[in-house]
Amino acid sequence: MSVELTEKLVLEAFTENNMPISQIHSMSAVGGGCIHNAVLLQTNKGPFFLKWNKGPYAFSQLLHEKIGLDYLNEKKVIRTPEVHFLYKVDELALLVLEYIVEGNPTTCDWRDFGVSIAKLHKHSLDKFGFKENNFIGSLPQSNEYQESWADFFIYQRIEPMLKMADQSGLIDSSLKKSFSNFYKSVNEIFPEENPALIHGDLWSGNFLFNKKGIPYIFDPAVYYGHREIELSFMKLFGGFSPEFFKSYDEAFPLKKGFEERVHFYNLYPLLVHVNLFGSSYLQGIKRALSKF
């Protein structure tokens, strides 16, 4: 019989993780993205944010989210929600996090956010990649180390997503040829920089400001990559103040021509969206590759 999320199971999870609660006042569904279920848990010990899912990959996905949050938290440059515990029963997994009450950021708060992400990006490694693979949304994300950003972008980012889309019949031979032609220019398109620690999935749904105006980031897909890919993705769907980008550039200046490179970096998240949500995202890819 399939295990379901119940108050009894949640109480048992807290007890087994040395955080006993005697009473659950309410379990209310809240927005938590399109991959996992999210619940605001009101208890006698205060509120908690609970993410849960079922299936063969649920535990692995939430485990890698925990690993990413812990890794970012270790750097002490930007806040992440405190991870209380990860719990598994059969194919049901749940991740219990600190609940953060959202506030309304000021211009100064946005500027502080920009500086914090710049500080994060200054953490570096000698190669592009990460110590293990993780997930981007519900899709596997390969992080095998590569010496150059060009190789990492082609073989660890574009090719896996392109292959997935091809196997699903979402792309045609013409688009595959355009990508092959694009690969020949990757070294010239992207400026050389040291690998930067990035959140990896930083869109408007994966950060918030608390009541004191302090920014928090969550739902990471961390790796060491080119920092411009992070900033490009922030521009793809919007939701970031111009003050964020201004203060970032003051703290960690971008190389000339960044705006002309944005649509090339965003080939990766657009391919991810093609695989997650369908062919409507192909138009942005075709526009970016139009000269190839």
C-alpha positions in Angstrom: 0.0 0.0 0.0 1.3 3.4 -0.9 2.4 5.6 2.0 0.5 9.0 2.3 1.6 12.2 4.0 -0.5 12.3 7.2 -0.2 14.2 10.5 0.8 10.9 12.1 3.7 10.4 9.7 4.9 14.0 10.2 4.9 13.6 14.0 6.9 10.4 13.7 9.4 12.1 11.3 10.0 14.9 13.8 10.3 12.5 16.7 12.8 10.2 14.9 14.9 13.3 14.1 15.1 14.4 17.7 12.6 17.3 17.2 9.5 16.1 18.9 6.4 18.1 18.5 3.3 17.3 20.5 0.7 19.0 18.3 0.1 20.0 14.7 -2.3 22.9 14.4 -2.5 22.9 10.6 -1.0 21.6 7.4 -1.6 24.1 4.6 -0.6 23.6 1.0 1.6 26.5 -0.2 3.4 27.4 -3.4 6.6 25.5 -3.7 7.4 25.3 -7.4 6.2 22.8 -10.0 8.2 19.8 -8.9 7.5 19.1 -5.3 4.5 19.6 -2.9 5.0 22.2 -0.3 3.2 22.6 3.1 3.2 25.2 5.8 3.2 23.2 9.0 2.0 25.0 12.1 2.9 23.3 15.3 3.3 23.8 19.1 7.0 24.5 18.3 6.2 27.1 15.7 6.0 27.0 11.9 8.0 24.8 9.5 8.2 24.6 5.7 7.8 21.0 4.5 8.6 19.8 1.0 7.5 16.3 0.0 7.1 14.0 -2.9 6.6 10.4 -3.8 8.2 8.2 -6.4 11.5 6.5 -7.2 13.5 9.7 -7.4 11.8 11.8 -4.7 14.4 11.0 -2.0 17.3 11.6 -4.3 15.9 14.9 -5.5 15.3 16.2 -2.0 18.7 14.8 -0.8 20.5 16.8 -3.5 18.5 19.9 -2.6 19.7 19.4 1.0 23.3 18.9 -0.1 23.1 22.1 -2.2 21.6 24.2 0.7 24.2 22.9 3.1 27.0 23.7 0.6 25.8 27.2 0.0 25.3 27.8 3.8 28.9 26.8 4.4 30.1 29.7 2.4 28.5 32.2 4.8 27.9 34.9 2.1 24.1 34.6 1.7 21.3 33.2 3.7 19.6 29.9 3.0 16.7 28.4 5.0 18.0 26.2 7.8 17.7 22.5 6.9 16.1 20.6 9.9 16.0 17.1 8.4 15.3 14.8 5.5 13.1 11.8 6.0 12.0 8.8 3.9 9.3 6.1 4.2 9.1 3.8 1.2 8.8 6.1 -1.8 7.7 9.1 0.1 10.4 11.6 1.1 10.1 14.9 2.9 12.5 17.8 3.6 11.8 20.0 6.6 13.1 23.5 6.4 13.0 26.8 8.3 9.8 28.7 7.5 10.6 32.3 6.4 8.0 35.0 6.5 8.3 37.1 3.3 8.7 40.8 3.4 8.9 43.7 0.9 12.4 44.6 -0.2 13.7 48.1 -0.4 16.1 49.4 -3.0 18.9 49.0 -0.4 17.8 45.3 0.1 18.1 44.6 -3.6 21.5 46.2 -3.6 22.6 44.0 -0.7 21.3 40.9 -2.6 23.4 41.8 -5.6 26.5 42.1 -3.5 25.8 38.8 -1.8 25.5 37.0 -5.1 28.8 38.6 -6.2 30.4 37.3 -3.1 29.1 33.8 -3.8 30.4 33.9 -7.3 33.9 34.8 -6.0 34.1 31.4 -4.4 36.1 29.4 -7.0 37.5 26.0 -7.9 40.1 24.9 -10.4 37.6 23.1 -12.6 34.0 23.6 -13.8 31.5 21.1 -12.3 30.6 19.8 -8.9 31.6 16.9 -6.6 28.4 15.1 -7.6 25.5 15.2 -10.1 22.3 16.8 -9.0 19.0 17.9 -10.5 17.6 20.9 -12.4 13.9 20.8 -11.6 13.1 17.1 -11.9 15.7 16.4 -14.6 19.1 15.0 -13.9 22.0 17.5 -14.1 25.4 16.2 -15.0 28.3 17.9 -13.2 31.4 15.9 -14.4 34.4 18.2 -14.0 35.8 19.8 -17.1 38.9 22.0 -17.5 37.2 24.6 -19.7 33.8 26.3 -19.6 33.3 25.6 -23.3 33.6 21.9 -22.8 31.5 22.0 -19.7 28.8 24.0 -21.4 28.7 21.7 -24.4 29.1 18.3 -22.8 27.6 18.7 -19.3 24.8 21.2 -20.1 23.7 21.4 -23.7 24.3 17.8 -25.0 22.4 15.9 -22.2 19.4 18.2 -22.6 19.6 18.1 -26.4 19.7 14.3 -26.4 16.7 14.1 -24.1 14.7 16.4 -26.3 15.7 14.4 -29.4 14.6 11.2 -27.8 11.3 12.7 -27.0 10.8 13.9 -30.6 10.9 17.6 -29.6 13.6 18.8 -31.9 14.5 18.2 -35.6 17.7 17.7 -37.5 17.9 21.3 -38.5 18.1 22.5 -34.9 20.7 19.8 -34.1 22.8 21.1 -37.0 22.5 24.6 -35.6 23.8 23.5 -32.3 26.7 21.7 -34.0 27.7 24.9 -35.8 27.3 26.9 -32.6 29.7 24.6 -30.8 32.5 25.7 -33.1 32.2 29.3 -31.8 31.7 28.7 -28.1 35.3 29.4 -27.2 35.1 32.8 -28.9 31.6 33.7 -27.5 32.2 33.2 -23.8 35.0 35.2 -22.0 37.5 33.2 -20.0 36.9 33.4 -16.3 37.6 31.2 -13.2 34.8 28.8 -12.3 32.3 30.5 -9.9 30.1 28.9 -7.3 26.6 29.4 -8.5 23.1 28.6 -7.2 22.3 27.1 -10.6 18.5 27.7 -10.7 18.1 31.3 -9.5 14.8 32.5 -10.9 12.2 34.7 -9.1 10.6 31.6 -7.4 13.8 30.6 -5.7 14.6 33.5 -3.5 12.8 35.8 -1.1 13.4 38.6 1.3 12.4 38.2 4.9 10.6 40.8 7.0 13.9 42.5 7.8 14.8 42.7 4.1 17.4 39.9 4.2 17.6 37.9 1.0 17.4 34.1 1.1 18.0 31.7 -1.7 16.7 28.1 -1.9 16.0 25.2 -4.3 19.6 25.2 -5.6 21.2 23.2 -8.4 24.7 24.1 -7.4 27.9 23.8 -9.4 31.0 25.7 -10.3 30.2 27.4 -13.7 30.6 30.6 -15.6 29.0 33.3 -13.4 27.4 34.9 -16.4 25.1 31.9 -16.9 23.5 32.6 -13.5 22.9 36.3 -14.3 21.6 35.4 -17.8 19.0 33.1 -16.3 17.9 35.8 -13.9 17.1 38.0 -17.0 15.2 35.2 -18.8 12.0 35.4 -16.9 12.5 38.6 -15.0 11.7 39.3 -11.3 15.0 41.0 -10.3 15.4 44.7 -9.7 17.8 46.7 -11.9 19.4 47.7 -8.6 20.4 44.1 -8.1 22.4 44.0 -11.4 23.9 47.4 -10.8 25.2 46.6 -7.4 26.5 43.2 -8.6 28.4 44.8 -11.4 29.9 47.3 -8.9 31.0 44.5 -6.6 32.2 42.1 -9.3 32.4 43.9 -12.7 31.2 41.9 -15.8 33.3 41.8 -18.9 32.3 43.9 -21.9 29.5 42.5 -24.1 27.6 40.5 -21.4 24.2 41.5 -22.7 25.1 40.1 -26.2 26.0 36.8 -24.6 22.8 36.4 -22.5 20.8 34.5 -25.1 23.6 32.0 -25.6 23.8 31.1 -21.9 20.1 30.8 -21.8 20.1 28.0 -24.4 20.6 25.7 -21.4 17.6 26.7 -19.3 15.4 26.9 -22.4 16.3 23.3 -23.3 15.5 22.3 -19.7 12.1 24.0 -20.2 11.6 22.2 -23.5 12.2 18.9 -21.7 10.0 19.8 -18.8 7.1 21.7 -20.4 7.2 21.1 -24.2 8.1 22.7 -27.5 6.7 26.2 -26.8 10.2 27.1 -25.5 11.9 26.2 -28.8 11.3 29.7 -30.3 13.8 31.3 -27.9 16.4 28.7 -28.8 15.9 29.1 -32.5 16.3 32.9 -32.2 19.5 32.6 -30.3 20.9 30.2 -33.0 19.5 32.0 -36.0 23.0 32.9 -37.4 24.2 29.3 -37.0 
